[in-house]
Amino acid sequence: MNGKPTKGTHRKGHLLQKNCLQCGLPFTWRKKWARVWDEVKYCSDRCRNEHKKTTKENKA
């Protein structure tokens, strides 16, 4: 290949990015988040669960 995408391939450099509210690391758009991208706040289930733990401890 000469660096040009062929039919059926795409480059991922143009995907949207957000920063995780828990760990602060950037994460990119995924197809499974297409309908709810505006609602996605965490990069993983682990970060989502950790955030729930920390907010619960802060309230107590």
Gaussian input, Z-matrix of N, CA and C with variables (Angstrom, degrees):
# hf/3-21g

backbone

0 1
 N
 C     1     B1
 C     2     B2     1     A1
 N     3     B3     2     A2     1     D1
 C     4     B4     3     A3     2     D2
 C     5     B5     4     A4     3     D3
 N     6     B6     5     A5     4     D4
 C     7     B7     6     A6     5     D5
 C     8     B8     7     A7     6     D6
 N     9     B9     8     A8     7     D7
 C    10    B10     9     A9     8     D8
 C    11    B11    10    A10     9     D9
 N    12    B12    11    A11    10    D10
 C    13    B13    12    A12    11    D11
 C    14    B14    13    A13    12    D12
 N    15    B15    14    A14    13    D13
 C    16    B16    15    A15    14    D14
 C    17    B17    16    A16    15    D15
 N    18    B18    17    A17    16    D16
 C    19    B19    18    A18    17    D17
 C    20    B20    19    A19    18    D18
 N    21    B21    20    A20    19    D19
 C    22    B22    21    A21    20    D20
 C    23    B23    22    A22    21    D21
 N    24    B24    23    A23    22    D22
 C    25    B25    24    A24    23    D23
 C    26    B26    25    A25    24    D24
 N    27    B27    26    A26    25    D25
 C    28    B28    27    A27    26    D26
 C    29    B29    28    A28    27    D27
 N    30    B30    29    A29    28    D28
 C    31    B31    30    A30    29    D29
 C    32    B32    31    A31    30    D30
 N    33    B33    32    A32    31    D31
 C    34    B34    33    A33    32    D32
 C    35    B35    34    A34    33    D33
 N    36    B36    35    A35    34    D34
 C    37    B37    36    A36    35    D35
 C    38    B38    37    A37    36    D36
 N    39    B39    38    A38    37    D37
 C    40    B40    39    A39    38    D38
 C    41    B41    40    A40    39    D39
 N    42    B42    41    A41    40    D40
 C    43    B43    42    A42    41    D41
 C    44    B44    43    A43    42    D42
 N    45    B45    44    A44    43    D43
 C    46    B46    45    A45    44    D44
 C    47    B47    46    A46    45    D45
 N    48    B48    47    A47    46    D46
 C    49    B49    48    A48    47    D47
 C    50    B50    49    A49    48    D48
 N    51    B51    50    A50    49    D49
 C    52    B52    51    A51    50    D50
 C    53    B53    52    A52    51    D51
 N    54    B54    53    A53    52    D52
 C    55    B55    54    A54    53    D53
 C    56    B56    55    A55    54    D54
 N    57    B57    56    A56    55    D55
 C    58    B58    57    A57    56    D56
 C    59    B59    58    A58    57    D57
 N    60    B60    59    A59    58    D58
 C    61    B61    60    A60    59    D59
 C    62    B62    61    A61    60    D60
 N    63    B63    62    A62    61    D61
 C    64    B64    63    A63    62    D62
 C    65    B65    64    A64    63    D63
 N    66    B66    65    A65    64    D64
 C    67    B67    66    A66    65    D65
 C    68    B68    67    A67    66    D66
 N    69    B69    68    A68    67    D67
 C    70    B70    69    A69    68    D68
 C    71    B71    70    A70    69    D69
 N    72    B72    71    A71    70    D70
 C    73    B73    72    A72    71    D71
 C    74    B74    73    A73    72    D72
 N    75    B75    74    A74    73    D73
 C    76    B76    75    A75    74    D74
 C    77    B77    76    A76    75    D75
 N    78    B78    77    A77    76    D76
 C    79    B79    78    A78    77    D77
 C    80    B80    79    A79    78    D78
 N    81    B81    80    A80    79    D79
 C    82    B82    81    A81    80    D80
 C    83    B83    82    A82    81    D81
 N    84    B84    83    A83    82    D82
 C    85    B85    84    A84    83    D83
 C    86    B86    85    A85    84    D84
 N    87    B87    86    A86    85    D85
 C    88    B88    87    A87    86    D86
 C    89    B89    88    A88    87    D87
 N    90    B90    89    A89    88    D88
 C    91    B91    90    A90    89    D89
 C    92    B92    91    A91    90    D90
 N    93    B93    92    A92    91    D91
 C    94    B94    93    A93    92    D92
 C    95    B95    94    A94    93    D93
 N    96    B96    95    A95    94    D94
 C    97    B97    96    A96    95    D95
 C    98    B98    97    A97    96    D96
 N    99    B99    98    A98    97    D97
 C   100   B100    99    A99    98    D98
 C   101   B101   100   A100    99    D99
 N   102   B102   101   A101   100   D100
 C   103   B103   102   A102   101   D101
 C   104   B104   103   A103   102   D102
 N   105   B105   104   A104   103   D103
 C   106   B106   105   A105   104   D104
 C   107   B107   106   A106   105   D105
 N   108   B108   107   A107   106   D106
 C   109   B109   108   A108   107   D107
 C   110   B110   109   A109   108   D108
 N   111   B111   110   A110   109   D109
 C   112   B112   111   A111   110   D110
 C   113   B113   112   A112   111   D111
 N   114   B114   113   A113   112   D112
 C   115   B115   114   A114   113   D113
 C   116   B116   115   A115   114   D114
 N   117   B117   116   A116   115   D115
 C   118   B118   117   A117   116   D116
 C   119   B119   118   A118   117   D117
 N   120   B120   119   A119   118   D118
 C   121   B121   120   A120   119   D119
 C   122   B122   121   A121   120   D120
 N   123   B123   122   A122   121   D121
 C   124   B124   123   A123   122   D122
 C   125   B125   124   A124   123   D123
 N   126   B126   125   A125   124   D124
 C   127   B127   126   A126   125   D125
 C   128   B128   127   A127   126   D126
 N   129   B129   128   A128   127   D127
 C   130   B130   129   A129   128   D128
 C   131   B131   130   A130   129   D129
 N   132   B132   131   A131   130   D130
 C   133   B133   132   A132   131   D131
 C   134   B134   133   A133   132   D132
 N   135   B135   134   A134   133   D133
 C   136   B136   135   A135   134   D134
 C   137   B137   136   A136   135   D135
 N   138   B138   137   A137   136   D136
 C   139   B139   138   A138   137   D137
 C   140   B140   139   A139   138   D138
 N   141   B141   140   A140   139   D139
 C   142   B142   141   A141   140   D140
 C   143   B143   142   A142   141   D141
 N   144   B144   143   A143   142   D142
 C   145   B145   144   A144   143   D143
 C   146   B146   145   A145   144   D144
 N   147   B147   146   A146   145   D145
 C   148   B148   147   A147   146   D146
 C   149   B149   148   A148   147   D147
 N   150   B150   149   A149   148   D148
 C   151   B151   150   A150   149   D149
 C   152   B152   151   A151   150   D150
 N   153   B153   152   A152   151   D151
 C   154   B154   153   A153   152   D152
 C   155   B155   154   A154   153   D153
 N   156   B156   155   A155   154   D154
 C   157   B157   156   A156   155   D155
 C   158   B158   157   A157   156   D156
 N   159   B159   158   A158   157   D157
 C   160   B160   159   A159   158   D158
 C   161   B161   160   A160   159   D159
 N   162   B162   161   A161   160   D160
 C   163   B163   162   A162   161   D161
 C   164   B164   163   A163   162   D162
 N   165   B165   164   A164   163   D163
 C   166   B166   165   A165   164   D164
 C   167   B167   166   A166   165   D165
 N   168   B168   167   A167   166   D166
 C   169   B169   168   A168   167   D167
 C   170   B170   169   A169   168   D168
 N   171   B171   170   A170   169   D169
 C   172   B172   171   A171   170   D170
 C   173   B173   172   A172   171   D171
 N   174   B174   173   A173   172   D172
 C   175   B175   174   A174   173   D173
 C   176   B176   175   A175   174   D174
 N   177   B177   176   A176   175   D175
 C   178   B178   177   A177   176   D176
 C   179   B179   178   A178   177   D177

   B1=1.4582
   B2=1.5161
   B3=1.2850
   B4=1.4553
   B5=1.5238
   B6=1.3328
   B7=1.4454
   B8=1.5112
   B9=1.3133
   B10=1.4587
   B11=1.5290
   B12=1.3350
   B13=1.4618
   B14=1.5219
   B15=1.3010
   B16=1.4535
   B17=1.5166
   B18=1.3037
   B19=1.4603
   B20=1.5239
   B21=1.3286
   B22=1.4476
   B23=1.5186
   B24=1.3192
   B25=1.4590
   B26=1.5243
   B27=1.2973
   B28=1.4555
   B29=1.5240
   B30=1.2922
   B31=1.4612
   B32=1.5215
   B33=1.3064
   B34=1.4558
   B35=1.5214
   B36=1.2930
   B37=1.4490
   B38=1.5122
   B39=1.3112
   B40=1.4645
   B41=1.5229
   B42=1.3255
   B43=1.4549
   B44=1.5307
   B45=1.3224
   B46=1.4603
   B47=1.5198
   B48=1.3146
   B49=1.4633
   B50=1.5136
   B51=1.3299
   B52=1.4668
   B53=1.5129
   B54=1.3277
   B55=1.4579
   B56=1.5181
   B57=1.3110
   B58=1.4590
   B59=1.5338
   B60=1.3353
   B61=1.4632
   B62=1.5208
   B63=1.3193
   B64=1.4618
   B65=1.5287
   B66=1.3268
   B67=1.4693
   B68=1.5299
   B69=1.3319
   B70=1.4560
   B71=1.5226
   B72=1.3291
   B73=1.4565
   B74=1.5256
   B75=1.3328
   B76=1.4633
   B77=1.5261
   B78=1.3176
   B79=1.4580
   B80=1.5227
   B81=1.3134
   B82=1.4561
   B83=1.5229
   B84=1.3057
   B85=1.4597
   B86=1.5188
   B87=1.3267
   B88=1.4628
   B89=1.5180
   B90=1.3155
   B91=1.4540
   B92=1.5275
   B93=1.3446
   B94=1.4662
   B95=1.5308
   B96=1.3442
   B97=1.4573
   B98=1.5279
   B99=1.3109
   B100=1.4640
   B101=1.5261
   B102=1.3119
   B103=1.4737
   B104=1.5223
   B105=1.3224
   B106=1.4670
   B107=1.5286
   B108=1.3169
   B109=1.4589
   B110=1.5291
   B111=1.3235
   B112=1.4614
   B113=1.5227
   B114=1.3223
   B115=1.4631
   B116=1.5296
   B117=1.3262
   B118=1.4661
   B119=1.5261
   B120=1.3557
   B121=1.4565
   B122=1.5257
   B123=1.3230
   B124=1.4646
   B125=1.5224
   B126=1.3268
   B127=1.4584
   B128=1.5283
   B129=1.3319
   B130=1.4628
   B131=1.5192
   B132=1.3285
   B133=1.4648
   B134=1.5210
   B135=1.3147
   B136=1.4671
   B137=1.5296
   B138=1.3161
   B139=1.4681
   B140=1.5239
   B141=1.3257
   B142=1.4635
   B143=1.5213
   B144=1.3334
   B145=1.4606
   B146=1.5279
   B147=1.3257
   B148=1.4662
   B149=1.5297
   B150=1.3227
   B151=1.4628
   B152=1.5290
   B153=1.3292
   B154=1.4663
   B155=1.5235
   B156=1.3356
   B157=1.4634
   B158=1.5235
   B159=1.3227
   B160=1.4638
   B161=1.5247
   B162=1.3299
   B163=1.4604
   B164=1.5275
   B165=1.3197
   B166=1.4601
   B167=1.5296
   B168=1.3348
   B169=1.4627
   B170=1.5318
   B171=1.3096
   B172=1.4580
   B173=1.5291
   B174=1.3313
   B175=1.4579
   B176=1.5341
   B177=1.3148
   B178=1.4800
   B179=1.5186
   A1=110.10
   A2=114.70
   A3=120.04
   A4=112.83
   A5=117.60
   A6=120.98
   A7=114.39
   A8=117.36
   A9=120.87
   A10=108.98
   A11=117.00
   A12=118.05
   A13=110.94
   A14=116.01
   A15=120.52
   A16=108.77
   A17=116.17
   A18=120.62
   A19=110.03
   A20=116.84
   A21=121.62
   A22=114.52
   A23=117.72
   A24=119.85
   A25=109.17
   A26=115.91
   A27=120.69
   A28=109.18
   A29=114.47
   A30=119.86
   A31=108.72
   A32=115.72
   A33=120.11
   A34=112.72
   A35=118.37
   A36=121.76
   A37=114.32
   A38=117.32
   A39=120.73
   A40=113.44
   A41=118.93
   A42=121.78
   A43=110.86
   A44=115.67
   A45=121.20
   A46=111.10
   A47=116.18
   A48=121.38
   A49=110.59
   A50=114.54
   A51=122.63
   A52=107.30
   A53=116.22
   A54=121.40
   A55=108.58
   A56=115.84
   A57=122.71
   A58=109.42
   A59=117.03
   A60=120.66
   A61=112.55
   A62=117.61
   A63=120.97
   A64=112.20
   A65=116.96
   A66=120.01
   A67=113.32
   A68=117.33
   A69=120.73
   A70=115.17
   A71=117.20
   A72=120.08
   A73=110.99
   A74=117.28
   A75=119.49
   A76=110.86
   A77=116.04
   A78=121.07
   A79=108.43
   A80=116.23
   A81=120.82
   A82=111.73
   A83=113.86
   A84=123.81
   A85=109.96
   A86=115.20
   A87=121.43
   A88=108.59
   A89=115.85
   A90=120.25
   A91=111.56
   A92=117.49
   A93=119.76
   A94=111.86
   A95=118.01
   A96=122.39
   A97=112.06
   A98=118.31
   A99=121.88
   A100=112.87
   A101=117.75
   A102=120.96
   A103=113.04
   A104=117.41
   A105=120.84
   A106=112.99
   A107=118.20
   A108=121.62
   A109=111.83
   A110=117.83
   A111=120.57
   A112=112.17
   A113=117.35
   A114=122.06
   A115=113.45
   A116=117.93
   A117=121.84
   A118=109.15
   A119=116.03
   A120=121.05
   A121=112.75
   A122=117.06
   A123=121.30
   A124=109.99
   A125=115.69
   A126=121.01
   A127=112.70
   A128=117.37
   A129=120.32
   A130=110.92
   A131=115.47
   A132=120.49
   A133=110.29
   A134=116.02
   A135=119.76
   A136=111.12
   A137=117.22
   A138=120.40
   A139=110.72
   A140=117.37
   A141=120.37
   A142=110.57
   A143=116.92
   A144=121.32
   A145=111.77
   A146=117.76
   A147=121.39
   A148=110.61
   A149=116.11
   A150=119.87
   A151=110.65
   A152=116.03
   A153=120.11
   A154=110.79
   A155=116.86
   A156=121.53
   A157=110.90
   A158=116.67
   A159=120.10
   A160=111.55
   A161=117.94
   A162=119.13
   A163=110.27
   A164=117.47
   A165=121.35
   A166=110.79
   A167=117.15
   A168=121.94
   A169=111.33
   A170=116.68
   A171=121.17
   A172=111.85
   A173=116.76
   A174=121.14
   A175=111.47
   A176=116.48
   A177=120.50
   A178=112.75
   D1=154.34
   D2=-178.14
   D3=-107.20
   D4=22.67
   D5=178.02
   D6=90.39
   D7=-6.22
   D8=178.46
   D9=-94.03
   D10=138.61
   D11=178.00
   D12=-66.99
   D13=141.20
   D14=177.50
   D15=-95.27
   D16=174.12
   D17=-178.94
   D18=-57.63
   D19=130.66
   D20=177.95
   D21=91.75
   D22=-5.58
   D23=178.05
   D24=-111.48
   D25=160.28
   D26=177.90
   D27=-148.46
   D28=162.97
   D29=178.62
   D30=-100.41
   D31=143.69
   D32=-176.14
   D33=-96.75
   D34=5.26
   D35=-177.94
   D36=-69.26
   D37=-18.27
   D38=-176.53
   D39=-99.55
   D40=6.81
   D41=-179.20
   D42=-71.11
   D43=149.77
   D44=179.27
   D45=-67.14
   D46=152.20
   D47=179.06
   D48=-131.46
   D49=150.84
   D50=172.85
   D51=-138.42
   D52=163.44
   D53=173.47
   D54=-102.98
   D55=136.28
   D56=179.48
   D57=-66.95
   D58=134.57
   D59=-179.89
   D60=-69.49
   D61=-25.58
   D62=-177.79
   D63=-87.11
   D64=-57.14
   D65=-174.06
   D66=-96.73
   D67=-17.16
   D68=177.60
   D69=82.63
   D70=-1.59
   D71=-179.84
   D72=-80.10
   D73=147.72
   D74=177.94
   D75=-75.01
   D76=144.87
   D77=173.26
   D78=-136.78
   D79=154.07
   D80=-174.00
   D81=-105.83
   D82=161.39
   D83=178.98
   D84=-57.04
   D85=140.83
   D86=173.66
   D87=-124.07
   D88=149.99
   D89=-177.58
   D90=-58.65
   D91=-36.92
   D92=-178.51
   D93=-67.54
   D94=-15.95
   D95=178.06
   D96=-97.05
   D97=7.57
   D98=-172.92
   D99=-55.11
   D100=-42.57
   D101=-176.68
   D102=-80.95
   D103=-21.38
   D104=-173.79
   D105=-122.90
   D106=22.46
   D107=-174.65
   D108=-55.98
   D109=-36.46
   D110=179.87
   D111=-66.63
   D112=-24.42
   D113=-178.59
   D114=-91.68
   D115=-14.48
   D116=-177.40
   D117=-72.36
   D118=126.58
   D119=-177.52
   D120=-122.54
   D121=-21.20
   D122=-173.13
   D123=-123.05
   D124=149.41
   D125=-177.29
   D126=-77.58
   D127=-21.50
   D128=-176.35
   D129=-154.68
   D130=168.13
   D131=175.14
   D132=-62.85
   D133=-36.41
   D134=179.91
   D135=-59.85
   D136=-46.87
   D137=179.84
   D138=-65.90
   D139=-38.44
   D140=178.72
   D141=-62.76
   D142=-44.18
   D143=179.35
   D144=-67.64
   D145=-39.59
   D146=177.96
   D147=-62.49
   D148=-39.49
   D149=179.35
   D150=-64.23
   D151=-40.54
   D152=177.48
   D153=-62.10
   D154=-40.46
   D155=179.18
   D156=-63.06
   D157=-46.79
   D158=-175.71
   D159=-68.28
   D160=-36.81
   D161=179.00
   D162=-72.22
   D163=-34.13
   D164=177.53
   D165=-66.10
   D166=-41.16
   D167=178.97
   D168=-67.70
   D169=-36.00
   D170=179.65
   D171=-67.33
   D172=-33.67
   D173=179.85
   D174=-73.46
   D175=-31.45
   D176=-176.63
   D177=-74.92

